[in-house]
Amino acid sequence: MEFHQPIAARVLEEAQKLGALPYPVGAESKYEIPPLFYRLSGTFRQANPQLEHCAIRINPNRGGEETILRILRESIASI
């Protein structure tokens, strides 16, 4: 998800408060229900440094599109 403003870190903080997971749990990740909202990988940030503060990764897991959109909207609105 790419934003027009450098709000990525703040969106991630707010998303976690709203129930999003901040990182996968490894081998158990196939059982995760809440969506993952997390920062770009180090390799991606190295290749695209301009996106570090303007983009996040979202893995919906089993959370569903309504949950993703709700967390995203509320996270941005609370900034």
Secondary structure as GFF3:
##gff-version 3
##sequence-region A 1 79
A	DSSP	alpha_helix	8	17	.	.	.	ID=ss1
A	DSSP	three_ten_helix	26	31	.	.	.	ID=ss2
A	DSSP	beta_strand	36	38	.	.	.	ID=ss3
A	DSSP	alpha_helix	42	47	.	.	.	ID=ss4
A	DSSP	three_ten_helix	49	51	.	.	.	ID=ss5
A	DSSP	beta_strand	57	59	.	.	.	ID=ss6
A	DSSP	alpha_helix	65	77	.	.	.	ID=ss7
###
